[in-house]
Each structure stands twice: as C-alpha cells, then as structure tokens.
Amino acid sequence: MLALPLALAALLAGLAFLLESRRDLGAGILRPRAGRHGGSAHASGPFSLGGPLSLRGPLALLWRLERGSLLGWGIGLAISGLAIGSLATQAAEAMGASGGITDVLTRLGGSAEHLTESFLAAMAGLLVPVLTLAPLGVLSGARAEEVQGRAAPLLATAVGRTHWLLSAVALALSSGVVLTFLALALMGLAVPADGGASRIGPLLMSALALLPGLALTVGIGTLLLGWAPRLLPLAQVLIGWSIFAAWVGALLDLPGWLIRATPWGRLPHLPGGAAGSGEWTAVVVETVLALVLIIVGAVGFRRRDLDS
C-alpha cells in the first residue's frame, strides 16, 4: 500500500516533465478561451460563481481573481471535514489505549473522559489555522496586484485606497468564516450519532470560538500589508508556528505559556472541555485587537507609496 502513492507520484512527475518539454515557454498546451468583449451591466452579485461579473467594485474584482483558489479550498476542506468526522469515534477509541496521546489531548484543552469530543476539538484546532492560509492568500493576491502594477491604474480612478484594501480584508474574513463553518459543520455531520445526539451544534460553537484567532491573523496580515508589505509572509510563518506549538509542542511537553503563544492558544477549544471565563475574555480581546490592527493597517496603506 505504501508503494502505491510513491508509484503514482513518480508517474505524475514523469508526465509533468513530458508535458513541460512539449509546450512553449510562457504558454500552455491547452489554448485559453477568448475573453468576453465587455463586462455585463447586470451582474448577479459579487459572489456569483458563474457568468460575467460587472467588476464595478473592488470586492467583485477581487472575488473574480480569487474565486478559483477559494473554491478549491472549500472542496478540500469539505472532504477533510467529512473524513475526520467519519473516523472520529474509531480514532478516539484507539487514542484511549495510549496514555501519552490522551495526555496530549488534555494539554490541548480536551478531557480524558470525553475522548471523541477531545479528538474533534483537537482536529478543529488544527483545521482552522490551516484554512487561515486561504484568507491570507486573498491578502497576498492584493499584494501581487500592487507589485505587478495592476492596482495603480485602478487606484488612480474613483476607487480609494481604503475602499480597495478593506474590500480585500472583507473578502478574506468572509471566506475564512465560510470555510470554517463549512469544514466543522461537515465534520460534525459525519460523526456517528451517539444516542441520537448530533455534534454539529457543538462544532459550530467551536468554529465561533476559534474565529477570533483567524480574524487576529488577518489583522496582522493587514497591518503588515499597510506598513511593511514585504514582511507579509510573516503572517504565514505565524500559522506554521501555531500548528507546531499546538501539536509538536504538546508532544515535546513544552511550557504551557509557549504553547498558548498563538492566535488560537488562549481561545476555548470546543467540544471537549469546559471553557473558562478567561478564554471567553480572550475571544473578546482578540476580536477587538483584530479590528484595531485592520484600521491601523488601512491607515498605513493610505500613507505609503505603492510598491510596483
């Protein structure tokens, strides 16, 4: 079984080299379709999945540019949520036989008496930081538009800098919210019912409790984009540290304060454990801090020169 993915990887790599040797540089083997002669004056909305968009606002334009990537994230997270949920009960039973893994789940905020809920909480705590890469990808796309010189002509029109940046932030936050609820709702839907009790509701509460960490990360990205755009990849490094601290840090028995030094470290990890008042205070504090960082980042973007 282990040889099958290796053989497939070798086959795909060979096919990639073959195709690359047959195409022209800067072009593809498949000819692109011709674009439309003009934009539609009657778009079905900025979040339309098909048909022409009016592109009369920066939000619609950014969605048009990022919709392929975001839809790919949605499909991948839907499959992941269903797969994790369907294996939750069996995985929890297997982990219950290992005292070391049970201790790790407890350190991650779970409970040794409710291993299935603790496993779901741990998986939610892993999925949400990973999917935060999608909202950061929206900010990176806005940065690419600036660097490649396409944002300057747009911002020379009636579209203001603040409007353009906040449109990117709005798309990043809204896509993060949708992806979070999609992944965790499907995770709860796939969990085998225990006595008729559905876990969709508790996992939706878990999504709600983890969203401030996503918003804080987007706020940090907005701050960097506004004041030090070349340091924007540091926001992705922060996500890598969050995953390392939550999982490898717990396995290595690192100090608790170091494991909690992430945007999600002090938030409630539901379901799986009772959330204290301090954790709900962290929800409010991180939400307010994210809003402040977004505002400060917008101010910086208005003041600095475009990097193109």
GIBELCOR-V286180 format. One record per run of one state. SS is the DSSP state (H for helix, E for strand, - for the rest). FROM is the first residue (numbers start at 1). TO is the last residue. If there is no record, write none. Layout:
# GIBELCOR-V286180
ss:SS from:FROM to:TO
ss:SS from:FROM to:TO
This chain:
# GIBELCOR-V286180
ss:- from:1 to:1
ss:H from:2 to:22
ss:- from:23 to:57
ss:H from:58 to:86
ss:- from:87 to:87
ss:H from:88 to:96
ss:- from:97 to:98
ss:H from:99 to:107
ss:- from:108 to:114
ss:H from:115 to:147
ss:- from:148 to:149
ss:H from:150 to:155
ss:- from:156 to:160
ss:H from:161 to:190
ss:- from:191 to:193
ss:E from:194 to:194
ss:- from:195 to:196
ss:E from:197 to:197
ss:- from:198 to:199
ss:H from:200 to:227
ss:- from:228 to:228
ss:H from:229 to:231
ss:- from:232 to:232
ss:H from:233 to:251
ss:- from:252 to:255
ss:H from:256 to:259
ss:- from:260 to:276
ss:H from:277 to:303
ss:- from:304 to:308
